[in-house]
Amino acid sequence: MAVRVFVIERTVSLRRMIHAVLSESDSDYVVASTSDTTALQDTVQLYGPDLILLGLSLRRHTDGLGLCRQLRTNPHTAHTPVIMLYAQNPGVGEATMRDAGASACIVKQHFTPSVLESAIKDALASTG
């Protein structure tokens, strides 16, 4: 059965790279993505992702931390693994992202296909 991954990231090039990496993976992924956080809760609820990749720095009126907290309070996404994507020195530590509800964190500068796939497999395994 395909793993549904929802990517919420402002950088088009990173969204495209994630699509490419997961499309070429040996695992079966279905990927949807957006940079628009307007009505995002409804979109995520309709898509029903198995995992969410969430950028720390987003456009509009919210940031990744706030959105992660919102996802954790929504009964439809409260137990969905969330992997935060962040820049090397965001001014926010990994502990803060985990406190907001992130299952894992990936530094964008260390992003590789193997790091992404490993984080996804670990996050999905931890939710059983």
N, C-alpha and C positions, 0 to 999 in steps of 0.2 A: 504494500500500500504506500502511496506517495506521501511524503512529508510536506505539509503546506508551510512555507516560510513567508512571512510578511516582513518586508524591509521598509523602515521609516528612516530615511537619510536625506539630507539636503544636497549632498554632492552627487551630481549625475554620474560622474565617472566611477565613483565607488559603487553606486547602485548597479551600473552596467557590469562592473567587474564581479560583483556578487552573483548576478544573473549568470554570467559566463562560467564562473567557477562551479556553481551548483548544477548548471546544465550539463557540464562536462564530467561531473562526478559519477562514480560508480553507483552511488546511492540514487534513489528516485526522489527528486525534489520538484515541487511545483512552487514557483516563486512569483509573488506579486510585490509591487513596491510603489512608494509615493514619497513626496517631500512635503505634501500638503497636510497639515495637521487639522484642518477644518473638518469637523464631523468625523474625526478619525475613530472615535469609539464605535460609531455605527459601522464604519467600513470594516474595522477589525472584527467586530461581532458578526457581520455578514460573511466575511471570508473564512472565519473559524480557523485561524492558523494553529499549527502545532508548535510553532516557535516564532518569536519576533526578534528581528535584528533592529536595534534602535540607536540612532545617532544621538550623542549627548548634546550637540549644538544643532538646533533646528531653527527654521524660519517661523514666522508668524508670532503668536503671542505666548508660546510655551517653550520650554526647553525639555531635553530628554529626561531629566530627573523628575520634573513635574508630570510628564506623560507616563513615565514608569510607575510613579505613585498612583496615577489615575487607573492604569491598567491593573494594578494590584487590588484596587477597591471595587473593580467591576467583576461581578460573579462569573461572567463569561470568559474573562482573561486572568483571573486571580492566580490560577495555577499554570498558566502558559509560560514556559521559559522565555526570559528576555535576556538577550546578549547585547550589552551596551558597546557602541563603537565610539572611541574618543581619541583626541589628539594627545600627543606625548605629555604636554604640560597644560592641562585644561584648567588648572586652578581648583579642580575637584578631584579628590582622590578616589581610588577604587573602593575603599571602604564606604565612602558616601554613596557611591552608585549601588553597592550591594545593600546598604541600608534602605535605599529607595525601592529595592525589590529586584535588582538585576541578579540573574543567575550566574552570569559570567561577564567579563569585560575584555575587549580586544583593543589594543593600542593601534590606531590606524597606520602608524609608521611601521608596525611589525606585522601588518596584514599580509598573509600568504594563503594560498589555497589550503595547505595542510593545517595551518592555525585555525582557519575558519571551520573546516570540516571537523577537526578535533573538538573545538568548542561546541559545535552543534551536537555532535554525538554525545559528548559528556553531559550537556544540558538536558538532552532528551532522555538519557539513561537515568539521570537523577530524579526525573519525574515519574519514572517507572512505567 
